[in-house]
């Protein structure tokens, strides 16, 4: 169940990034920190995102007792999945072409219908809607000024609507510790997949 909540939060915020063309190294080229709140039938999820603009990104997701932190080091090609309550870190190699889930896009998502433009919480946005009643629909509002989703509404075929909104945003560079593994945690290394 916790993994479903975490993936649902990612999907709500970055549903269109999975359809973007994959590149060998693709990470946010600007520093920022943002906080999102997702509400839906399973409760409330909080997600904090951060980037140093130099290839290090962090996402922290909390939903009830569930708490996970993901740190991506694009130059070092390393991903850390941190579970604070267990004091464990799963360290994995990042593969070429791994999509960046943090960067928004001002471009039209594939097969989407325009919802026009409007200002949401001071951000000029373009809205898009895609999917179908049979498979579920996603409405996403992308801010032109910060290039991140400001509001996302996911209406699945079953399970109830989930709404994600941007609660805070800062263009300041987060402290370096934001992208570092906590001291004293056990590290489990996942070996790279064998070449096909």
ChimeraX attribute file (.defattr): number of C-alpha atoms within 10 A of each C-alpha:
attribute: neighborCount
match mode: 1-to-1
recipient: residues
	/A:1	6
	/A:2	14
	/A:3	10
	/A:4	9
	/A:5	18
	/A:6	21
	/A:7	12
	/A:8	17
	/A:9	26
	/A:10	16
	/A:11	17
	/A:12	24
	/A:13	29
	/A:14	21
	/A:15	21
	/A:16	20
	/A:17	18
	/A:18	13
	/A:19	11
	/A:20	15
	/A:21	9
	/A:22	14
	/A:23	12
	/A:24	11
	/A:25	15
	/A:26	19
	/A:27	23
	/A:28	20
	/A:29	13
	/A:30	16
	/A:31	18
	/A:32	19
	/A:33	19
	/A:34	17
	/A:35	18
	/A:36	21
	/A:37	20
	/A:38	23
	/A:39	16
	/A:40	15
	/A:41	9
	/A:42	13
	/A:43	11
	/A:44	17
	/A:45	21
	/A:46	20
	/A:47	24
	/A:48	19
	/A:49	19
	/A:50	28
	/A:51	30
	/A:52	23
	/A:53	15
	/A:54	14
	/A:55	19
	/A:56	24
	/A:57	26
	/A:58	22
	/A:59	23
	/A:60	18
	/A:61	22
	/A:62	19
	/A:63	18
	/A:64	11
	/A:65	7
	/A:66	16
	/A:67	19
	/A:68	19
	/A:69	20
	/A:70	20
	/A:71	23
	/A:72	24
	/A:73	20
	/A:74	22
	/A:75	13
	/A:76	11
	/A:77	15
	/A:78	15
	/A:79	21
	/A:80	24
	/A:81	21
	/A:82	23
	/A:83	16
	/A:84	14
	/A:85	10
	/A:86	10
	/A:87	13
	/A:88	17
	/A:89	22
	/A:90	15
	/A:91	18
	/A:92	17
	/A:93	18
	/A:94	17
	/A:95	15
	/A:96	13
	/A:97	12
	/A:98	15
	/A:99	19
	/A:100	20
	/A:101	19
	/A:102	22
	/A:103	18
	/A:104	22
	/A:105	18
	/A:106	17
	/A:107	13
	/A:108	15
	/A:109	18
	/A:110	11
	/A:111	10
	/A:112	14
	/A:113	14
	/A:114	15
	/A:115	13
	/A:116	10
	/A:117	14
	/A:118	14
	/A:119	13
	/A:120	16
	/A:121	12
	/A:122	9
	/A:123	16
	/A:124	16
	/A:125	25
	/A:126	22
	/A:127	22
	/A:128	22
	/A:129	20
	/A:130	17
	/A:131	16
	/A:132	12
	/A:133	11
	/A:134	9
	/A:135	10
	/A:136	14
	/A:137	17
	/A:138	22
	/A:139	22
	/A:140	28
	/A:141	26
	/A:142	26
	/A:143	24
	/A:144	18
	/A:145	11
	/A:146	20
	/A:147	17
	/A:148	21
	/A:149	28
	/A:150	28
	/A:151	24
	/A:152	25
	/A:153	21
	/A:154	23
	/A:155	20
	/A:156	17
	/A:157	13
	/A:158	10
	/A:159	10
	/A:160	11
	/A:161	16
	/A:162	21
	/A:163	20
	/A:164	24
	/A:165	21
	/A:166	20
	/A:167	15
	/A:168	12
	/A:169	17
	/A:170	13
	/A:171	14
	/A:172	13
	/A:173	14
	/A:174	16
	/A:175	11
	/A:176	10
	/A:177	8
	/A:178	16
	/A:179	21
	/A:180	14
	/A:181	17
	/A:182	14
	/A:183	7
	/A:184	8
	/A:185	14
	/A:186	13
	/A:187	15
	/A:188	13
	/A:189	12
	/A:190	10
	/A:191	9
	/A:192	10
	/A:193	8
	/A:194	5
	/A:195	4
	/A:196	3
